């Protein structure tokens, strides 16, 4: 069956060939556009259309047997629904009138088979959300610990700088006091030396004066003795 034959079959149900052609074109165009954009078109009981990415791979040329590299590409894929499979496989009878593929009622095999899948998907999503939350908490805890460690390191560095500054100031003050003490000691020693020199000079002057006085008295005595001898 081709597209023209499909339109001819659908035409009586849609009020003419023109309406049928427009309807088929509209449905096919909507499916193609959705799949090209990456969306998945799913018709319950019939099947689903989706875009599949194929990675780059190596293939063989069937004519020459040569190994050829095939680039990465995307292809459309159709998966038949459970109702379609059941009709083709003979699990269900094809109805004489009306749509052959209908939405499965609640509690049926098809619905029951899809329900666990939905529950599994929900559980997987819940697990992913929990894992994300746990990862976020761990990351936050690591950041907090890192911040605390940084603050502690900064405080220790500040304390070290303060202690170093105080030690330097104490050394400078001691260095200033030491020269002052040495200068005072030098001045005191200089004063004592000057006093000793002054005392020695005074003593020498006194001795010299006494010698001169003694020397003056000695000639006078001699003169007096000479005068007494002449008389």
C-alpha positions in Angstrom: 0.0 0.0 0.0 1.3 3.4 -1.0 0.2 6.9 0.0 -2.4 7.2 -2.8 -4.0 3.9 -1.8 -4.0 4.9 1.8 -5.9 8.1 0.9 -8.4 6.1 -1.2 -9.1 3.9 1.8 -9.5 6.8 4.3 -11.5 9.0 1.9 -15.0 7.5 2.6 -14.5 8.1 6.3 -13.4 11.7 5.9 -15.9 12.9 3.3 -13.9 12.8 0.1 -10.5 12.3 -1.3 -9.5 15.9 -0.8 -10.2 15.8 2.9 -8.4 12.5 3.2 -5.3 13.7 1.4 -5.1 16.8 3.6 -5.6 14.7 6.7 -2.9 12.2 5.8 -0.5 14.9 4.8 -1.1 16.8 8.0 -0.6 13.8 10.2 2.6 12.7 8.4 4.0 16.3 8.4 3.3 16.6 12.2 5.1 13.3 12.9 8.1 14.2 10.7 8.5 17.7 12.2 8.3 16.4 15.8 10.8 13.6 15.2 13.3 16.0 13.4 13.2 18.4 16.4 14.0 15.5 18.8 10.5 14.9 20.2 9.0 11.5 20.6 5.6 10.9 19.0 3.7 8.1 20.8 0.3 6.8 19.7 -1.1 4.4 22.4 -1.6 0.9 21.0 -0.1 1.8 17.6 3.5 2.7 18.3 6.0 5.5 18.7 8.3 7.5 16.4 11.6 8.9 17.7 15.0 10.2 16.7 18.0 7.9 17.5 21.6 9.1 17.4 24.2 6.6 16.0 27.8 7.2 16.9 30.6 7.0 14.4 31.6 3.4 13.5 33.3 1.2 11.0 31.4 -0.8 8.4 32.2 -2.9 5.4 31.4 -2.3 1.8 29.3 -5.3 0.8 30.6 -5.2 -2.8 34.4 -4.8 -2.1 34.6 -5.9 1.6 36.6 -2.8 2.3 36.4 -1.3 5.8 34.8 2.1 5.7 34.3 4.6 8.5 30.7 5.8 8.9 30.2 9.3 10.4 27.9 10.0 13.4 24.3 10.3 12.2 20.7 10.4 13.4 18.0 8.1 12.1 14.2 7.8 12.7 12.9 4.8 14.5 9.5 3.3 14.9 8.5 1.0 17.7 5.2 -0.9 17.5 2.8 -0.6 20.4 1.5 -3.6 22.3 -1.9 -3.4 20.7 -0.3 -3.4 17.2 2.0 -6.3 18.2 -1.0 -8.3 19.5 -3.0 -7.9 16.3 0.0 -8.8 14.1 1.0 -11.8 16.3 -2.5 -13.1 16.5 -3.0 -12.4 20.2 -6.0 -10.3 19.4 -8.6 -10.5 16.6 -8.9 -7.6 14.1 -12.3 -5.9 14.5 -14.5 -5.8 11.4 -15.6 -2.1 11.9 -14.1 0.9 13.7 -10.5 1.6 14.6 -8.4 -1.4 14.9 -6.1 0.1 17.5 -7.7 1.7 20.6 -6.6 2.9 24.0 -6.3 -0.1 26.3 -8.8 0.0 29.2 -7.6 0.2 32.7 -6.7 -3.2 34.2 -5.9 -4.7 30.8 -2.6 -6.5 30.0 -1.2 -3.6 28.0 -2.1 -1.0 30.7 -0.8 -3.4 33.4 2.4 -3.8 31.6 3.0 -0.1 31.2 2.0 0.8 34.8 5.1 -0.9 36.4 7.3 0.9 33.9 5.8 4.2 35.0 6.3 3.3 38.7 9.9 2.2 37.9 10.5 5.6 36.1 9.0 7.5 39.1 11.2 5.5 41.5 14.3 6.2 39.3 13.4 9.9 39.2 13.0 9.9 43.0 16.4 8.2 43.5 18.1 10.7 41.2 16.5 13.6 43.1 17.7 12.1 46.4 21.2 11.6 45.0 21.3 15.2 43.8 20.2 16.5 47.2 22.8 14.4 49.0 25.5 15.6 46.5 24.4 19.2 47.1 24.5 18.8 50.9 28.0 17.2 50.6 29.2 20.1 48.4 27.7 22.7 50.8 29.4 20.9 53.7 32.7 20.9 51.9 32.4 24.6 51.0 31.6 25.4 54.7 34.6 23.4 56.0 36.8 25.1 53.4 35.6 28.6 54.5 36.2 27.7 58.2 39.7 26.5 57.4 40.4 29.6 55.5 39.2 31.8 58.4 41.3 29.8 60.8 44.3 30.1 58.6 43.8 33.9 58.2 43.4 34.3 62.0 46.6 32.3 62.6 48.5 34.4 60.1 47.2 37.6 61.7 48.3 36.3 65.1 51.8 35.5 63.7 52.1 38.9 62.1 51.1 40.6 65.4 53.6 38.5 67.4 56.3 39.3 64.9 55.5 43.0 65.0 55.6 43.0 68.8 58.9 41.1 68.9 60.4 43.6 66.4 59.2 46.6 68.4 60.7 45.1 71.6 64.0 44.5 69.9 64.1 48.0 68.5 63.2 49.4 72.0 66.0 47.3 73.6 68.4 48.4 70.8 67.6 52.0 71.6 68.0 51.6 75.3 71.3 49.8 75.0 73.1 52.6 73.2 71.6 55.1 75.7 73.0 53.0 78.6 76.4 52.7 76.9 76.5 56.5 76.3 75.6 57.2 80.0 78.3 54.7 81.1 80.8 56.4 78.8 79.9 59.8 80.1 80.3 58.6 83.7 83.6 57.0 82.9 84.7 60.2 81.2 83.7 62.3 84.2 85.6 60.0 86.6 88.7 60.1 84.4 88.5 63.9 84.2 88.1 64.1 88.0 91.1 61.8 88.5 93.2 63.9 86.1 92.1 67.2 87.8 93.0 65.7 91.2 96.4 64.5 89.9 97.1 67.9 88.4 96.2 69.6 91.7 98.4 67.3 93.6 101.3 67.9 91.1 100.8 71.6 91.4 100.9 71.4 95.3 104.0 69.3 95.2 105.7 71.7 92.8 104.7 74.7 94.9 106.0 72.9 98.1 109.3 72.2 96.3 109.7 75.7 95.2 108.9 77.0 98.8 111.5 74.6 100.2 114.1 75.6 97.7 113.5 79.3 98.5 113.8 78.6 102.3 117.0 76.6 101.9 119.1 79.6 100.4 117.7 81.9 103.0 118.9 79.6 105.9 122.3 79.3 104.2 122.6 83.1 104.0 121.6 83.5 107.6 124.2 80.9 108.7 126.9 82.6 106.7 126.1 85.9 108.4 126.3 84.4 111.8 129.7 82.9 111.1 131.1 86.3 110.0 130.0 88.0 113.2 
